Amino acid sequence: GENVEQHPSTLSVQEGDSAVIKCTYSDSASNYFPWYKQELGKGPQLIIDIRSNVGEKKDQRIAVTLNKTAKHFSLHITETQPEDSAVYFCAAYHFRSGTSYGKLTFGQGTILTVHP
Amino acid sequence: DADVTQTPRNRITKTGKRIMLECSQTKGHDRMYWYRQDPGLGLRLIYYSFDVKDINKGEISDGYSVSRQAQAKFSLSLESAIPNQTALYFCATSDWGGNYEQFFGPGTRLTVL
């Protein structure tokens, strides 16, 4: 099955700095890579995603890059703010063998702390 | 997300007890999932269902069972709870087709003593 590794497990930055979280995946057939943000006491919520036919996607201060050859993808947050403090999860979507159904495998999570 | 609700939000129980966690959604999605979250391990899939008649084991299904009572309801049961099932449990839903986004409930914190 798919295996997703996420690093670092914790990341501490000063407000205004950039933050980068990296993930690698094992199944070359995976074709969709979302990033979820989990605030304290809440369920994860999608913040950005990228499909395998695209190398980079931006949405205001956040961006995701994908390197299919190396099987890794990264989340970039620029001009970080205290409200960016949360747990971030990457994931890879892969299909069940012989079917058109698929499921997500998540990374281990990164606790991001942005200091004012 | 208020469209996905979980009950109870917190539960403390004892070893050997049977526990049911319930999930309801008003998003009209066919696909529903149960995940478990542990520190340093991320979100791990327990069971998933692509429609009312479809139930599939995830990567950590041992010790758990599920019931899909209707399109909108998906319950997770621990037949005989043990302390290492202490965790945060999330239900999620997604639409069919090419939209893979999953919508998560607020979670249930379960403690097994």
Interface residues (C-beta under 8 A of the other chain):
Chain A: G1 V4 Q6 S9 Y32 P34 Y36 G41 K42 G43 P44 Q45 L46 D49 F89 Y93 R96 Y101 G102 K103 L104 T105 F106 G107 Q108 G109
Chain B: D1 V4 Y33 Y35 G40 L41 G42 L43 R44 L45 Y48 F50 N56 G58 E59 F90 A92 Y100 E101 Q102 F104 G105 P106 G107
